[in-house]
Each structure stands twice: as structure tokens, then as C-alpha cells.
Amino acid sequence: MIEDFADRLLRDMASLDPCTAVVDAGEQDVDGLTDYSPEGHQARADLAARALRELESSGDALPAASPLHAHLAERLHTRIAFHDAGEDLRELHAAATGPLQLIRQAVGAAVPGAAGRSPGYGRW
């Protein structure tokens, strides 16, 4: 079923990118931080490629006519193209939207009220 595939993909992606899982999906049960090294980016691109192959080869098991199927295929294609173009490494230079900011947001989302408990936290 396409929903089961999407749930499994979300869990697998969250394990490789816990910061985004916390900030974008509100996930609270994560362990560790996202690996922003080239190897970490490669691991996320590899997962996207494996998932896309599974999605495309699933035949009748995952109905291709569903909006969820189309959305997942588009997002996986985009993630792979983004990585192949080297754009995922460019985010390391973005002060407002890069890994440091995402980690800060993840900590703030995972620990409600953290900004009030730590002097200077809000001045990043």
C-alpha cells in the first residue's frame, strides 16, 4: 500500500535527517543530529534513489495513479537531482538556512522553553 511505503520512507529519512524531522515534521522521538558531511548527504541521496527505484518498480502494489505516488516520485526525483548538482553541499554556507540554523531550530522544537532556560540561546 502506498501509505505504508510513505510511512517507511518517512521513518528512514528521519533516521538520516533527525533535525529536519523535528523542525518540519514535529517528530519528537529522534536520536542524534543530522550528518551534514558529504557522506551524510550521499546517504540521503542513496536512500532517495533506492526509494525511487522501489516506487517505480512496484507495479500494482503502489498505485501510480494516486496523488501520493506522484508527489513522492516528484520529491525523490528532485532530491536526487539536487544532490547530483551539488546543491546540498552549498547549504553549508547559508547562515540563515544552513545546518547550524536547522540544528538550533531542532533543539528549540525538541526542548520547549529551552530558549528561556539558557542565557544567550536566543541571540544566535
MARVOTOR-417371 format. One record per residue (C-alpha): residue number from 0; residue in three letters; x negated, y, z. Coordinates in nm, 4 decimals, always signed. Example, Ala and Ser with C-alpha at 12.3 -4.5 7.8 and 13.67 -1.06 7.14 Angstrom:
r num 0&residuo ALA&u -1.2300&v -0.4500&w +0.7800
r num 1&residuo SER&u -1.3670&v -0.1060&w +0.7140
! end
This chain:
r num 0&residuo MET&u +0.0000&v +0.0000&w +0.0000
r num 1&residuo ILE&u -0.1323&v +0.3454&w -0.0897
r num 2&residuo GLU&u -0.0675&v +0.4845&w +0.2592
r num 3&residuo ASP&u -0.2822&v +0.2103&w +0.4159
r num 4&residuo PHE&u -0.5605&v +0.2871&w +0.1686
r num 5&residuo ALA&u -0.5372&v +0.6590&w +0.2526
r num 6&residuo ASP&u -0.5450&v +0.5888&w +0.6280
r num 7&residuo ARG&u -0.8529&v +0.3666&w +0.5911
r num 8&residuo LEU&u -1.0252&v +0.6266&w +0.3725
r num 9&residuo LEU&u -0.9495&v +0.8981&w +0.6269
r num 10&residuo ARG&u -1.0983&v +0.6876&w +0.9092
r num 11&residuo ASP&u -1.4082&v +0.6090&w +0.7026
r num 12&residuo MET&u -1.4543&v +0.9743&w +0.6063
r num 13&residuo ALA&u -1.4046&v +1.0869&w +0.9658
r num 14&residuo SER&u -1.6758&v +0.8485&w +1.0826
r num 15&residuo LEU&u -1.9205&v +1.0090&w +0.8378
r num 16&residuo ASP&u -1.7997&v +1.3658&w +0.8951
r num 17&residuo PRO&u -1.6704&v +1.3999&w +1.2518
r num 18&residuo CYS&u -1.6943&v +1.7811&w +1.2524
r num 19&residuo THR&u -1.4566&v +1.8156&w +0.9600
r num 20&residuo ALA&u -1.2289&v +1.5510&w +1.1136
r num 21&residuo VAL&u -1.1969&v +1.7633&w +1.4280
r num 22&residuo VAL&u -1.1645&v +2.1026&w +1.2593
r num 23&residuo ASP&u -0.9488&v +2.0130&w +0.9574
r num 24&residuo ALA&u -0.7500&v +1.7148&w +1.0862
r num 25&residuo GLY&u -0.7355&v +1.7851&w +1.4586
r num 26&residuo GLU&u -0.8926&v +1.4482&w +1.5341
r num 27&residuo GLN&u -0.9920&v +1.4183&w +1.8991
r num 28&residuo ASP&u -1.1380&v +1.0688&w +1.9126
r num 29&residuo VAL&u -1.4714&v +1.1253&w +1.7371
r num 30&residuo ASP&u -1.8226&v +1.0278&w +1.8309
r num 31&residuo GLY&u -2.1237&v +1.2390&w +1.7404
r num 32&residuo LEU&u -2.1775&v +1.5133&w +1.4889
r num 33&residuo THR&u -2.1870&v +1.5195&w +1.1109
r num 34&residuo ASP&u -2.5177&v +1.4319&w +0.9443
r num 35&residuo TYR&u -2.5953&v +1.7277&w +0.7164
r num 36&residuo SER&u -2.9200&v +1.5798&w +0.5840
r num 37&residuo PRO&u -2.9440&v +1.4790&w +0.2182
r num 38&residuo GLU&u -2.8886&v +1.1197&w +0.3330
r num 39&residuo GLY&u -2.5679&v +1.2185&w +0.5128
r num 40&residuo HIS&u -2.4387&v +1.3956&w +0.2038
r num 41&residuo GLN&u -2.5314&v +1.0907&w -0.0053
r num 42&residuo ALA&u -2.3453&v +0.8593&w +0.2339
r num 43&residuo ARG&u -2.0281&v +1.0678&w +0.1999
r num 44&residuo ALA&u -2.0622&v +1.0750&w -0.1801
r num 45&residuo ASP&u -2.1193&v +0.6979&w -0.1851
r num 46&residuo LEU&u -1.8047&v +0.6448&w +0.0211
r num 47&residuo ALA&u -1.6083&v +0.8636&w -0.2207
r num 48&residuo ALA&u -1.7424&v +0.6670&w -0.5185
r num 49&residuo ARG&u -1.6557&v +0.3308&w -0.3573
r num 50&residuo ALA&u -1.3082&v +0.4547&w -0.2668
r num 51&residuo LEU&u -1.2502&v +0.5881&w -0.6188
r num 52&residuo ARG&u -1.3558&v +0.2555&w -0.7722
r num 53&residuo GLU&u -1.1187&v +0.0739&w -0.5380
r num 54&residuo LEU&u -0.8384&v +0.3176&w -0.6158
r num 55&residuo GLU&u -0.8884&v +0.2853&w -0.9922
r num 56&residuo SER&u -0.9194&v -0.0934&w -0.9877
r num 57&residuo SER&u -0.6303&v -0.1573&w -0.7515
r num 58&residuo GLY&u -0.3759&v -0.2115&w -1.0252
r num 59&residuo ASP&u -0.0246&v -0.2641&w -0.8893
r num 60&residuo ALA&u -0.1401&v -0.2776&w -0.5272
r num 61&residuo LEU&u -0.1709&v +0.1031&w -0.5146
r num 62&residuo PRO&u +0.0883&v +0.2547&w -0.7494
r num 63&residuo ALA&u -0.0828&v +0.5012&w -0.9810
r num 64&residuo ALA&u +0.2387&v +0.6972&w -1.0321
r num 65&residuo SER&u +0.2579&v +0.8136&w -0.6714
r num 66&residuo PRO&u +0.1657&v +1.1725&w -0.5831
r num 67&residuo LEU&u -0.0646&v +1.0437&w -0.3072
r num 68&residuo HIS&u -0.2559&v +0.8290&w -0.5571
r num 69&residuo ALA&u -0.3011&v +1.1277&w -0.7904
r num 70&residuo HIS&u -0.4099&v +1.3522&w -0.5044
r num 71&residuo LEU&u -0.6642&v +1.1020&w -0.3709
r num 72&residuo ALA&u -0.8071&v +1.0406&w -0.7181
r num 73&residuo GLU&u -0.8465&v +1.4151&w -0.7768
r num 74&residuo ARG&u -1.0111&v +1.4757&w -0.4370
r num 75&residuo LEU&u -1.2502&v +1.1818&w -0.4775
r num 76&residuo HIS&u -1.3471&v +1.2892&w -0.8314
r num 77&residuo THR&u -1.4075&v +1.6425&w -0.7024
r num 78&residuo ARG&u -1.6148&v +1.5232&w -0.4056
r num 79&residuo ILE&u -1.8370&v +1.3150&w -0.6344
r num 80&residuo ALA&u -1.8789&v +1.5981&w -0.8874
r num 81&residuo PHE&u -1.9553&v +1.8439&w -0.6055
r num 82&residuo HIS&u -2.2293&v +1.6135&w -0.4788
r num 83&residuo ASP&u -2.3677&v +1.5335&w -0.8255
r num 84&residuo ALA&u -2.4031&v +1.9076&w -0.8911
r num 85&residuo GLY&u -2.5980&v +1.9505&w -0.5643
r num 86&residuo GLU&u -2.3394&v +2.1874&w -0.4249
r num 87&residuo ASP&u -2.3081&v +2.0034&w -0.0948
r num 88&residuo LEU&u -2.6688&v +2.0962&w -0.0122
r num 89&residuo ARG&u -2.6006&v +2.4647&w -0.0856
r num 90&residuo GLU&u -2.3647&v +2.4863&w +0.2115
r num 91&residuo LEU&u -2.6683&v +2.4645&w +0.4385
r num 92&residuo HIS&u -2.7350&v +2.8286&w +0.3550
r num 93&residuo ALA&u -2.3894&v +2.9634&w +0.4341
r num 94&residuo ALA&u -2.3919&v +3.1353&w +0.7726
r num 95&residuo ALA&u -2.0146&v +3.1796&w +0.7879
r num 96&residuo THR&u -1.9042&v +2.8428&w +0.6479
r num 97&residuo GLY&u -2.2050&v +2.6149&w +0.6811
r num 98&residuo PRO&u -2.2788&v +2.3299&w +0.9183
r num 99&residuo LEU&u -2.3631&v +2.5455&w +1.2203
r num 100&residuo GLN&u -2.0291&v +2.7242&w +1.1986
r num 101&residuo LEU&u -1.8438&v +2.3950&w +1.1447
r num 102&residuo ILE&u -2.0140&v +2.2384&w +1.4479
r num 103&residuo ARG&u -1.9190&v +2.5429&w +1.6540
r num 104&residuo GLN&u -1.5571&v +2.5130&w +1.5396
r num 105&residuo ALA&u -1.5542&v +2.1397&w +1.6105
r num 106&residuo VAL&u -1.6797&v +2.1892&w +1.9655
r num 107&residuo GLY&u -1.4246&v +2.4633&w +2.0209
r num 108&residuo ALA&u -1.1434&v +2.2449&w +1.8871
r num 109&residuo ALA&u -1.2516&v +1.9328&w +2.0749
r num 110&residuo VAL&u -1.3009&v +2.1113&w +2.4073
r num 111&residuo PRO&u -1.0093&v +2.3517&w +2.4540
r num 112&residuo GLY&u -1.1116&v +2.6505&w +2.6602
r num 113&residuo ALA&u -1.4825&v +2.5909&w +2.6057
r num 114&residuo ALA&u -1.5317&v +2.9486&w +2.4930
r num 115&residuo GLY&u -1.4231&v +3.0753&w +2.8340
r num 116&residuo ARG&u -1.6489&v +2.8390&w +3.0295
r num 117&residuo SER&u -1.9761&v +2.9033&w +2.8557
r num 118&residuo PRO&u -2.1315&v +3.2519&w +2.8733
r num 119&residuo GLY&u -2.2223&v +3.3722&w +2.5291
r num 120&residuo TYR&u -2.0336&v +3.0966&w +2.3445
r num 121&residuo GLY&u -1.8034&v +3.3442&w +2.1732
r num 122&residuo ARG&u -2.0956&v +3.5548&w +2.0453
r num 123&residuo TRP&u -2.2232&v +3.3077&w +1.7835
! end
